[in-house]
């Protein structure tokens, strides 16, 4: 007796399954390695920029300047 799942898999063209897998792989790579890290880095940089501009003499800004001067 043949398995109906095997018959369904055999009827699908092989190229379509590979193409879908490749596109899904590229999209997940772009989201996982470019979009999400880029957004997080941009938000951290933007938040630091806003704190530095608006609260330039706060304790946090002085701490960041001190830390940067240690290595500069």
PyMOL CGO cylinders between C-alpha atoms (Angstrom):
from pymol import cmd
from pymol.cgo import CYLINDER

trace = [
    CYLINDER, 0.00, 0.00, 0.00, 1.26, 3.44, -0.82, 0.3, 1, 1, 1, 1, 1, 1,
    CYLINDER, 1.26, 3.44, -0.82, 1.27, 6.30, 1.61, 0.3, 1, 1, 1, 1, 1, 1,
    CYLINDER, 1.27, 6.30, 1.61, -0.90, 9.31, 0.55, 0.3, 1, 1, 1, 1, 1, 1,
    CYLINDER, -0.90, 9.31, 0.55, 1.66, 11.77, 1.95, 0.3, 1, 1, 1, 1, 1, 1,
    CYLINDER, 1.66, 11.77, 1.95, 4.38, 10.30, -0.27, 0.3, 1, 1, 1, 1, 1, 1,
    CYLINDER, 4.38, 10.30, -0.27, 2.12, 10.60, -3.31, 0.3, 1, 1, 1, 1, 1, 1,
    CYLINDER, 2.12, 10.60, -3.31, 1.41, 14.27, -2.52, 0.3, 1, 1, 1, 1, 1, 1,
    CYLINDER, 1.41, 14.27, -2.52, 5.11, 14.99, -2.18, 0.3, 1, 1, 1, 1, 1, 1,
    CYLINDER, 5.11, 14.99, -2.18, 5.90, 13.24, -5.44, 0.3, 1, 1, 1, 1, 1, 1,
    CYLINDER, 5.90, 13.24, -5.44, 3.30, 15.28, -7.36, 0.3, 1, 1, 1, 1, 1, 1,
    CYLINDER, 3.30, 15.28, -7.36, 4.88, 18.64, -6.38, 0.3, 1, 1, 1, 1, 1, 1,
    CYLINDER, 4.88, 18.64, -6.38, 7.55, 19.93, -8.75, 0.3, 1, 1, 1, 1, 1, 1,
    CYLINDER, 7.55, 19.93, -8.75, 10.99, 19.99, -7.18, 0.3, 1, 1, 1, 1, 1, 1,
    CYLINDER, 10.99, 19.99, -7.18, 11.92, 23.47, -8.46, 0.3, 1, 1, 1, 1, 1, 1,
    CYLINDER, 11.92, 23.47, -8.46, 9.00, 25.16, -6.70, 0.3, 1, 1, 1, 1, 1, 1,
    CYLINDER, 9.00, 25.16, -6.70, 9.91, 23.79, -3.29, 0.3, 1, 1, 1, 1, 1, 1,
    CYLINDER, 9.91, 23.79, -3.29, 13.55, 24.82, -3.70, 0.3, 1, 1, 1, 1, 1, 1,
    CYLINDER, 13.55, 24.82, -3.70, 12.63, 28.32, -4.88, 0.3, 1, 1, 1, 1, 1, 1,
    CYLINDER, 12.63, 28.32, -4.88, 10.31, 28.92, -1.95, 0.3, 1, 1, 1, 1, 1, 1,
    CYLINDER, 10.31, 28.92, -1.95, 12.95, 27.68, 0.45, 0.3, 1, 1, 1, 1, 1, 1,
    CYLINDER, 12.95, 27.68, 0.45, 15.62, 29.92, -1.06, 0.3, 1, 1, 1, 1, 1, 1,
    CYLINDER, 15.62, 29.92, -1.06, 13.41, 33.03, -0.95, 0.3, 1, 1, 1, 1, 1, 1,
    CYLINDER, 13.41, 33.03, -0.95, 12.33, 32.35, 2.61, 0.3, 1, 1, 1, 1, 1, 1,
    CYLINDER, 12.33, 32.35, 2.61, 15.97, 31.83, 3.55, 0.3, 1, 1, 1, 1, 1, 1,
    CYLINDER, 15.97, 31.83, 3.55, 17.06, 35.15, 2.02, 0.3, 1, 1, 1, 1, 1, 1,
    CYLINDER, 17.06, 35.15, 2.02, 14.21, 37.05, 3.65, 0.3, 1, 1, 1, 1, 1, 1,
    CYLINDER, 14.21, 37.05, 3.65, 14.83, 35.57, 7.07, 0.3, 1, 1, 1, 1, 1, 1,
    CYLINDER, 14.83, 35.57, 7.07, 18.56, 36.33, 6.68, 0.3, 1, 1, 1, 1, 1, 1,
    CYLINDER, 18.56, 36.33, 6.68, 17.82, 39.95, 5.76, 0.3, 1, 1, 1, 1, 1, 1,
    CYLINDER, 17.82, 39.95, 5.76, 15.45, 40.41, 8.69, 0.3, 1, 1, 1, 1, 1, 1,
    CYLINDER, 15.45, 40.41, 8.69, 17.64, 38.59, 11.19, 0.3, 1, 1, 1, 1, 1, 1,
    CYLINDER, 17.64, 38.59, 11.19, 21.03, 40.05, 10.21, 0.3, 1, 1, 1, 1, 1, 1,
    CYLINDER, 21.03, 40.05, 10.21, 20.22, 43.47, 8.74, 0.3, 1, 1, 1, 1, 1, 1,
    CYLINDER, 20.22, 43.47, 8.74, 16.82, 44.83, 9.73, 0.3, 1, 1, 1, 1, 1, 1,
    CYLINDER, 16.82, 44.83, 9.73, 16.61, 43.89, 13.42, 0.3, 1, 1, 1, 1, 1, 1,
    CYLINDER, 16.61, 43.89, 13.42, 20.25, 44.71, 14.37, 0.3, 1, 1, 1, 1, 1, 1,
    CYLINDER, 20.25, 44.71, 14.37, 20.14, 47.90, 12.29, 0.3, 1, 1, 1, 1, 1, 1,
    CYLINDER, 20.14, 47.90, 12.29, 16.98, 49.03, 14.04, 0.3, 1, 1, 1, 1, 1, 1,
    CYLINDER, 16.98, 49.03, 14.04, 18.38, 48.27, 17.49, 0.3, 1, 1, 1, 1, 1, 1,
    CYLINDER, 18.38, 48.27, 17.49, 21.67, 50.06, 16.80, 0.3, 1, 1, 1, 1, 1, 1,
    CYLINDER, 21.67, 50.06, 16.80, 19.79, 53.01, 15.33, 0.3, 1, 1, 1, 1, 1, 1,
    CYLINDER, 19.79, 53.01, 15.33, 17.52, 53.26, 18.36, 0.3, 1, 1, 1, 1, 1, 1,
    CYLINDER, 17.52, 53.26, 18.36, 20.44, 53.09, 20.80, 0.3, 1, 1, 1, 1, 1, 1,
    CYLINDER, 20.44, 53.09, 20.80, 22.38, 55.69, 18.82, 0.3, 1, 1, 1, 1, 1, 1,
    CYLINDER, 22.38, 55.69, 18.82, 19.33, 57.94, 18.49, 0.3, 1, 1, 1, 1, 1, 1,
    CYLINDER, 19.33, 57.94, 18.49, 18.53, 57.70, 22.19, 0.3, 1, 1, 1, 1, 1, 1,
    CYLINDER, 18.53, 57.70, 22.19, 22.12, 58.56, 23.08, 0.3, 1, 1, 1, 1, 1, 1,
    CYLINDER, 22.12, 58.56, 23.08, 22.06, 61.48, 20.68, 0.3, 1, 1, 1, 1, 1, 1,
    CYLINDER, 22.06, 61.48, 20.68, 18.85, 62.85, 22.18, 0.3, 1, 1, 1, 1, 1, 1,
    CYLINDER, 18.85, 62.85, 22.18, 20.15, 62.48, 25.75, 0.3, 1, 1, 1, 1, 1, 1,
    CYLINDER, 20.15, 62.48, 25.75, 23.41, 64.16, 24.78, 0.3, 1, 1, 1, 1, 1, 1,
    CYLINDER, 23.41, 64.16, 24.78, 21.68, 67.08, 23.08, 0.3, 1, 1, 1, 1, 1, 1,
    CYLINDER, 21.68, 67.08, 23.08, 18.96, 67.75, 25.62, 0.3, 1, 1, 1, 1, 1, 1,
    CYLINDER, 18.96, 67.75, 25.62, 20.69, 66.74, 28.84, 0.3, 1, 1, 1, 1, 1, 1,
    CYLINDER, 20.69, 66.74, 28.84, 24.31, 67.63, 28.06, 0.3, 1, 1, 1, 1, 1, 1,
    CYLINDER, 24.31, 67.63, 28.06, 25.21, 68.35, 31.70, 0.3, 1, 1, 1, 1, 1, 1,
    CYLINDER, 25.21, 68.35, 31.70, 23.44, 65.37, 33.27, 0.3, 1, 1, 1, 1, 1, 1,
    CYLINDER, 23.44, 65.37, 33.27, 25.28, 62.66, 35.18, 0.3, 1, 1, 1, 1, 1, 1,
    CYLINDER, 25.28, 62.66, 35.18, 24.78, 60.14, 32.38, 0.3, 1, 1, 1, 1, 1, 1,
    CYLINDER, 24.78, 60.14, 32.38, 26.33, 62.39, 29.74, 0.3, 1, 1, 1, 1, 1, 1,
    CYLINDER, 26.33, 62.39, 29.74, 29.28, 63.17, 32.00, 0.3, 1, 1, 1, 1, 1, 1,
    CYLINDER, 29.28, 63.17, 32.00, 29.73, 59.42, 32.64, 0.3, 1, 1, 1, 1, 1, 1,
    CYLINDER, 29.73, 59.42, 32.64, 29.79, 58.67, 28.89, 0.3, 1, 1, 1, 1, 1, 1,
    CYLINDER, 29.79, 58.67, 28.89, 32.29, 61.48, 28.23, 0.3, 1, 1, 1, 1, 1, 1,
    CYLINDER, 32.29, 61.48, 28.23, 34.50, 60.24, 31.06, 0.3, 1, 1, 1, 1, 1, 1,
    CYLINDER, 34.50, 60.24, 31.06, 34.35, 56.67, 29.73, 0.3, 1, 1, 1, 1, 1, 1,
    CYLINDER, 34.35, 56.67, 29.73, 35.19, 57.75, 26.19, 0.3, 1, 1, 1, 1, 1, 1,
    CYLINDER, 35.19, 57.75, 26.19, 38.10, 59.86, 27.43, 0.3, 1, 1, 1, 1, 1, 1,
    CYLINDER, 38.10, 59.86, 27.43, 39.58, 56.79, 29.15, 0.3, 1, 1, 1, 1, 1, 1,
    CYLINDER, 39.58, 56.79, 29.15, 40.26, 55.20, 25.75, 0.3, 1, 1, 1, 1, 1, 1,
    CYLINDER, 40.26, 55.20, 25.75, 40.82, 58.39, 23.73, 0.3, 1, 1, 1, 1, 1, 1,
]
cmd.load_cgo(trace, "trace")
